[in-house]
């Protein structure tokens, strides 16, 4: 919604600049998307002028050379191309230095050889309207030349573009936002526009409905056959309507708010909608066939041509108005072409339809979900429908009728016929909610004075009366849907009064101590910090995904990963299931980066993955189903020349492979003090991994806590990724259970280590990890570290044999070890290798 500040200032004038006001509104729940400048700039150069003389241009038939008094010592010469310029006119002038709406800066120029000091302006050139057909503007003759044009016309404005949440349709009107501004800033709020004396007849002159839900407005009979979808309709007939262009103040308001001025009647409906938040619709009363209008459900397949000249096919869940000749408009969404307000002077040549002189003004309340369904089904959205779908109060109909009544009389010279026909009446009696002082303090964590609560709620339109332990608050009709309980009232107080003044405290838990992160949360943060520290970039993927991703991951039918959680009401097919693995969103991110020229990626994600619970037995029929199995996973994906920069030496970047991923996994689990090993991947456990280049991440007891490997080439190809893609994922819940809450440390010894190397020959199918485990088990406390630093295969070793070079470090806390001290430990290691893995020392 676009809100011109000049319009807002008719009702509330806060002592804040535009940006400060935007910030204040954003902090109280009314989001500001952008601040626009509408109209012209450098206002000091825009003035009222008097055309003293007009002469034809010597070298251009369509140009005139005008002498214009602009309030200076000497008149200005201005070349004008408008056909309606004439001597004696009072006009709007943009002098050199003026900045036009498109940013053009006027200067003295020559047009066909004749000097021109500025422009004589039309409405569209100062953003009052978008139509240049009327030529230059003619201003009242009593204006003095040189008067600033901004004192006469609204030619410059600041416009806030608001993002209104669906629960606040009352803020889709200027006066509704004015309430918010008054409550947020303490500025006085003016009276509602529908309470002006000239608007009162719409309230005072009412006709009541009959039992059948029908009545008359003048000579038009109206019947409501769908009161379940239209709880209230109000009608008023006007005669002697003079259809004409709207006054410039009204055009300027509408244009700044993003509406195109059309004529005074249509502009009144748009103006009132923007002011009150309640849409209206004007019928040409003489075009209502048979003098009857019926609101009914459409017949399945019934058609209507709407105002945008499109024929639309309806179904039996949609509402329409019909007269004696059939449908005239889609109720709550858009009017029909047959009954629209018509100006014969602007119609197609040769048409005989007369200009509208009788107007039937309709203001109604519609069922929001039904309007939403109708617009979605027809692919048709409108300003009116976007308000109705959010749920408006029946009471708002008469408010809009009142403002429209005043403007119809003042701007169109209309004569009301009879009173206002009201079919339906007000909504339910207003709710009264007790707001207790102690509850305010309990929910917010700090007290808010009772009088401040009362002041905030009163400004927002709530009725407030004192109670023994707080306030009795009457909910206004326009907040009936949104505010239903005490907590809602406390939210209103909090967002407008208390949030800025609440103390910064950490809430206590049930033990009475200040709350702190859980062990699992600490583990998660520590793991993420490690990944950031080694140079990886975090991504945040969607928990929602599409079923097709299971096929792209090569997950076969009946596989456990196919037990996905289906959403009952998904936004789209692409978001219809919850992801069973975090790898899919990482591949999406890698593909997105590749498509934008970044082929080398090193990514991680920490998030939830889901699996459906088994179906409950028949005996559980009717009970609430078991919740989905959800756990928090941490995953890494590397592609291209993507080894973390902090690990790369001189020369070209290291390629990303499974060993790089394993090193990152070791960094994470090592920091968390979680011992692990890499074991064989169970057949088919992770079909998205390369079968020969993947394994299971095992804890110290051999239980699986994740996977490590290269993504299957066909899976990588499905995401348009070339070359190897390495990845790992671990269940952070299981990791947190293994990680110690308190890490024990021992003093570093000042005695140097004794380093020795061993070369052991084993069968080619013995994993290196198995060899290291044997060495560590046999080395005992004297063995401080062991690692593989070389692998050799050759004919002299024999078929199916491999030599692993091991670097061992021995250390004692109280002395420097000698070769004699280490010899028994070394002998024990050699014996264990021979016994457990068939290893022998290489000579």
Secondary structure by P-SEA (a helix, b strand, c coil): ccccaaaaaacccccccaaaaaaaaaaacccccccccccccccccbbbbbbcccccccccccbbbbbccccccbbbbbbbcccccccccbbbbbcccccccccccccccccccccccccccccccccccccccccccccccccccccccccccccbbbbbbccccccccccccaaaaaaaaaaaccccccccccccccccccccbbbbbccccccccccbbbbbcccccccccccccccccccccccaaaaaaaaaaccccccaaaaaaaaaaaaccbbbbbcccccccccccccccccccccccccccbbbbbcccbbbbbcccccccccccccccccccccccccccccccccccbbbbbbbcccaaaaaaaaaaaccccaaaaaaaacccccaaaaaaaaaaaaaaacccccccccbbbcccccccbbbbbbbaaaaaaaacccccaaaaaaaaaaabbbbbbcccccccccccccccccccaaaaaaaaaaccccccccbbbbbccccccccccaaaaaaaaaaaaaaaabbbbbbbbccccccccccccccccccccbbbbbccccccccccccccaaaaaaaaaaaaaaaccccccccccbbbbbbccccccccccccccccbbbbbbbbbbcccccccccccccccccccaaaaaaaaaaaaaaacbbbbbcccccccccccccccbbbbcccccccccccccccaaaaaaaccccccccccccaaaaaaacccbbbbbccccbbbbbbbbbbbccccccaaaaaaaaaaaacccccccccccccccccccccbbbbbbbbbbbbcccccccccaaaaaaaaaaaaaccccccccc
